[in-house]
């Protein structure tokens, strides 16, 4: 059955003061411009969704006009901070007890909206219809519950990379997040509300309820209440987690004295749930009965799910509904049951934002004219609570802070993101090299690093806005927010999916943006670009004086050196990972058709490292596509900056100029604003160019893109990954030392190239 | 799970345990009993033995033509000679009684067992372990344990092959509750869903090949155990009786309780149970024992029904037999299981039940012990004279019958002299039904024919006596025949099945 929403139960309605004052900075953000509303009212939780626009400060670069005299300063380009409006989806979850307070709050803060209608779903939508219409003056428009649920599910599976996870109670990391499959269909959704609905989803608009069961969350709750006189769902689960089912259940060994070998039944298997209470004349403890009940229901649902999955040939089974939502106990029993019945063939998958599916779906129904599915969306880590933020078992500190409000914010990305067409196997591609959720030592180290570095980041943020007095205050707010996120991640590393260096970096960028520090490095980048540009011609000239073979080596060293602070000498060969000889051999062969080059830093790196390398490729007859970030991240060169730089270089270098003119050198943006690189979420235009140009070489440079991410990425064409390891811990991990060099040239297996030996670190 | 036998459930409280066993009626032909098997469940014992029976048979013989001239007497005007001879045939006896009687029965057997060379008794069922020592001491036979599931399947194959109207469909509201199935020449493959304490779902592919493909811990023991906790009623039968009087809608949350009506887009009608016991989660009220028992019964039956359907579909099986103590002789559970199967398969799969389901384990255990005699090579026929009918011991049904036979239920099977097969010329052996009118389904016809046979009884008795003019006690035997047959007719009037 679909009724997950009717009996949302997990958070308490007794312990909270119902007349709270809502903190406007933190929840219901950006209400002023809210355009479109949807609400999903369950038995005890309300989920509100709205679409709003957010004004952001963004740093823009603009070339000085050549013909104006004043512009002839020593600066290369002009930086301006502009206001930009982006679209954001807000989802808030709160207890039904607050609904009136929340509606009042919304009414008061809703400034300019032309919205007349609010989409509603969930069992409670009916009950609160009148209240909503009266308070908000909006017409309540009911949407089908299951349709909303499925729509929401499709949306999160497509747009949130680490949405789905496997639960493993006794593993080092309880939550193992799944990488997004490019194709999410078909899948099975098992929604455990009062009852159970088993739904096969075949495409965006096609789904079918293929089965269900009346033995669901309501049965656990109802029978549990009758047996234990405990009326609250959470308390029942707590009882269950303390009980011993073996005192109530009849096990195989209770009947046969051991296992039943010929049938393959082990002695500990439950032969009959509650079998002992049929004849034993004794009292059973509440805990034991609750546990037996939990096992009985979870096993039953698990078996049904497996059978339907087999019958319909589906390998992905997602579980949701209030029985599951945020309850490690039920996730564990369901997982156990699925493993038992399928012998590991099917995995039980859970969703981070499962509680929001109905609200998301209802919202999408209402927003169909805006084609939300045409865009890519990204989770905003700054504005989203993590997984389990309101689970009573977990992290009471976090719970106290955020009240019982749980939030999800998603930014509409300017560009639609797709896979790099050159990924060998998109479905198994994992961008991140180390999963910090699974590696406690690595996690400790990196969380410590980011905390240590925080002061420096704050200083730089303040320094980037010297003329704005309140920058210090904002920087302080940023510090608090990011430190809090780090603390949360220390306790709940799984809060936002797999914890990785990339997610830590991205969270920092989101938080900086949140407090209007769109590009703290803009001035530094500008200065470094200025300086480096002055040496460009000299550098090119000295390279041309070298022999061919010397030059090839010098070019590589140039890229590596650009990755270094000038004072550090480049490591002597052999490097930590060293396939330079193979690369050199390859260069003696025919030129590549087209190289895709993911660039890294501003200044020396791009101008004196990358550009000469590009120049050599162009000279060899290879087309080059330079991919740079769409938005700022640290001192990485952005697409806007790179355009100006390239123009300037073209003005002094006929090779680059010819490349641009003949369209053999193309600049594209990656679609990313991260110091790392996710090859499964790249700008659609980039993917198109890569395909059109028949790209046969991918070059990735820098620690963020080639080490933290993509170190193990397998491509279907030749690839070159170059970086200097500027972190001693990481160097140690990879078996090297600080400033070790990684030069990884790989040729995919089965592609005969000149010399196809690809090296991996020894 | 299998375990039907551990929790057989008929009452052990109401009977006088020191009964005198009537030797004419039960444990017949013990004197020549050769081979024993026993299946001891949680409360019922099923005993099987093989014996030989001396029968009088009428033989005809042509007069020898060569003798005509020699013996004048033979040259009568009669075509052939009739003689009554003694013939020995093999018969299988199965008796079911409550565990409470086991000691009395063992003593009785010991006393009446005259000439047997048997050294071993095959045993199966959860109770076999418990009573092992007693049996060995009383009978002086070695108890040889056999695998429970193997016995169950062997027994099931045997009855499906040898008893024509073994399987039936249950339809509560039809004119006839029981619709018997004609025997398929090929009984394999089939699915056996054994609902004991737990549920075992077994796929049977051939005489010797079966596999437990699934199961569930939500079975008869769950109904009993949860029922006992919820209603403080400790007896299985009473729980079923409570259930049959209850209203599940006051405890269960229906689709219409949530959506105010049906949920059309998902194809769910308003009366469908959305959540078993869903109303007791939040409602602050007391629920009646009857209603809770009913809700529990629906919950368990529906769940088993759905699982059975899914396994049947997954393994492409259309014949699904249900057994185990949860089912055995209980119209209430047969009804809810049937309902559930119909709901989940939309009629594609029928729930089938077996008349002799309670004997399967004992039959199988016996067959295991008798393998050297190749019992499967022969055809066997149910002996109506020596067998109790379906539900003879069901407490709901026919209390008169129950009082008469105590709690003993019997099945006797005669080994037929010749192996019987289909006429090869039948167009479709699987749909062939020999009988023109099914009196179970046709109440008027049934009335008429039962009346006819009762009317004709006097004439038959007279003819029987007249056929043995020289034997003085023929009148007495004919009277016994009259009583027995009249009783059978009466039984059939009440239980046409």
Interface residues (C-beta under 8 A of the other chain):
Chain A: X1 X2 X3 X6 X7 X123 X126 X144 X146 X147 X193 X194 X195 X197 X209 X211 X213 X214 X215 X216 X217 X218 X219 X221 X222 X223 X224 X225 X226 X227 X231 X233 X248 X249 X250 X252 X255 X256 X257 X260 X262 X263 X264 X265 X269 X270 X271 X272 X273 X274 X275 X276 X277 X278 X279 X281 X284 X289 X295 X296 X299 X300 X303 X304 X307 X308 X310 X311
Chain B: X1 X2 X3 X6 X7 X126 X129 X147 X149 X150 X196 X197 X198 X200 X212 X214 X216 X217 X218 X219 X220 X221 X222 X224 X225 X226 X227 X228 X229 X230 X234 X236 X251 X252 X253 X255 X258 X259 X260 X263 X265 X266 X267 X268 X273 X274 X275 X276 X277 X278 X279 X280 X281 X282 X284 X287 X292 X298 X299 X302 X303 X306 X307 X310 X311 X313 X314
